[in-house]
Amino acid sequence: MFERKTYKKQALASLKSQWLDSCLLSTIFLAISGLAGCISIFGGIIISTAIWGILSVALNSVFMKYCSNPESQKISFSSFLDSIGTHWLPSILGALWFLLWTFLWSLLFFIPGVVKGYSYSMMFFVLAENPKIGIEKSMNISKILTSGHKADLFSLHLSFFGWWLLCLFTSGVGFIALLPYFKMTNLNAYYDLKKMAFNERKLSPADFA
């Protein structure tokens, strides 16, 4: 069962001792994303999407490493740089592949584009977990993971609406603390969707190898 409240509680518990480092990474992520957004305004949508992909997958990877062994792993800038070095190429390809397909579906209408965006959304966690898995395979896995749960994911993201709104009133500063919370919550959802897919025999650990 998809348990939105549980994922959010687990996220807060996981970040309790790592808020400072998480906020540092969040600041870097948002600053570079902001610069990428400026590039997009001047016609560099492909470049800005590639930068977003690198940052997003690297941040996912950092949180995954920490969750795998919180006693010995730390959320740190060095870990973030290591993740960029390991994941940069599949991150770029994945982001561009995601952009292409969501754009094509959006040509039909806005809603199909949003639905497909949710369908493909977990591929960035799949790539963070194994950058060698392949872009097309990671997207197919994402479609299986999100099958029957796209509305649940939408509801999960909608539950952050109040926090996003509050952050706007802080001139965006609040996003520094909100981003790690949001990312970790989505990671918890990914882990649970993965577990459900295993239990229902839709996927197996071999699919992620």
C-alpha positions, 0 to 999 in steps of 0.5 A: 500500500502506498503510504504517503504520510509514512514516507514523509515521516521517514524522510524527516527521521532520516534527515534529522542528523543531516540537515546542515549538510543536506541544506548545503547540497540543496543550496548548490543544487538550487543555485546551479539549477537557477543558472540553468534556468537562465540558460533555458530562457535564452534558448538552451533548453537542452543544455538546461535539461542536461544540467538538471538531469546531472544534479537530480540523479547525483542528489538521488545517489547521495541520499541512496548511499546515506540510506543504505548505511546511515551509520557510516555514510554521510550526506556530503559535498564530496559524495555529491561530486563523486556521484556526478562523476559516476552518473553524468552521462546516463543522467544527461541521456536520461533527462533528454530522453525524459524531455523528448517523451514528455514533450511528445505526449504533451503535444496531444494535450497537457494532461497526457504529458503530465501523466507520462511525466509521472510514469517516467519519474522513477527512472532518475532513481533507477539511474541513481541506483545503477547508472549502467542499467540503460536509459530505455530500460530505466524508463520501462522499469519506471513505467512498471513501478508507477503503474497504478500509482501515478495518482498516489504520486500526484497526491504525494506531491500535492501534499507539499503544496503548502510548503512550496507556497510558504517557501515563495513567501521567504523569497525562495530561501525556504526551498533550501530546507524543503528540497532535501525533505521532498527528495527523501520522501520521494526516495522512500516512495521509490523504495516502497514501489520497488518492494511492491513490484517485487512482491507482485512479481512485476519485477525482480532484483535481476531487473535492476542489475 
